[in-house]
């Protein structure tokens, strides 16, 4: 299995095991029949399942459609939790077998989310400069992936890739200009020009980058 997919596979395995523990919490009830009485643990698990299936496999995937159907039915019994465990097992099998459309892009989106989360944590702790550098890393890697997807060279500088993607019609001139702003900010951070930007600028960069990655790699 491609090492880039191992993090997602491990997360699916973890949620499968957590689901088994949640299903084991079912207890008999005199009035409504057996149901899972620890609603907090059930809800926490359902949220995590919904998030991983949506972000990795996409809104149009069979995995998400079937999982959302079960979740929207407000599952409260072990057999309903086991249905979701079955969906997670199927998703894991498809991921490990390489049977997902745009698999590299989808998993990249999840990895980028993790890096951006680290950047936000650093920014929140008062470290705007390393946060800006991490944000630029995500932007540049995303540009390389989009360049390969569009049949363009991915070996040049980030600004050159941004220009080529704009010229090819991959995205609009306003989007190109915004990406260049992110790259300029990241370059300033990498070259020690820390006075050229502030925490608010880094925060906007990370928020806008997250939206861009979700739009371009999240489906």
C-alpha positions, 0 to 999 in steps of 0.5 A: 500500500502506498505509504501516503494512504497509511494515515487514512487507513489507520484512522479507518481501522481506529474508527472500526474498533471504536464502533465495536466498543460503541455497539457493545454499550447497547443495553436492554430497555423495558419501554423502547427495546435495546439501545445504546445508552451512552449517547455522548460516546455514540454521538462522538463516534458518529461525528468522526465517521461522518467527517472521515467518509466525507473528507476522504471519499467525497460527497458523491461516493457510495461510502458517504451516501450510505453512511449519511443515510444511516447517520441521518436516521439517528442510530441508537442500536447496535445493529445500526452501528454495525451497518456503519462499521460495515461501510467503514470496512468497505471503505478501508478495503477500497482504499487499500486496494486502490479502487478510489477515483482521484485517490491521490487528490482525496488523501492529499486533501486530508494530509493538507488538513492536518498540516493546516491544523498544525499551522493554526495551532502554532499561530494560536500559540503566537508563532506566526512565522512557522505557521506562515511557512507551513501554509506556504508548504501546503500551497506549493504542494497543492499547486504541484498536484494541480499542475500534474492533473492539468498536464503541466510541468510541476518541476518549476517554482511555485509562482511559475506553476501558479502562472501556468495554471492561470494561463491554462484556465484552471482557475481565474485571475482573482484566484491566481492573484490570491495564491500569489499573495499566499506565496509572497507571505510564505516567502517573507516568512522563509527569508526572515522578513517577519515585519512584512506581515502580521498574525491577521494576515497569516490567519487569513492565509490559512483560512483561504488556503483551507477553502482552496484545498477543499475546493480543488482536492476535496472531491 
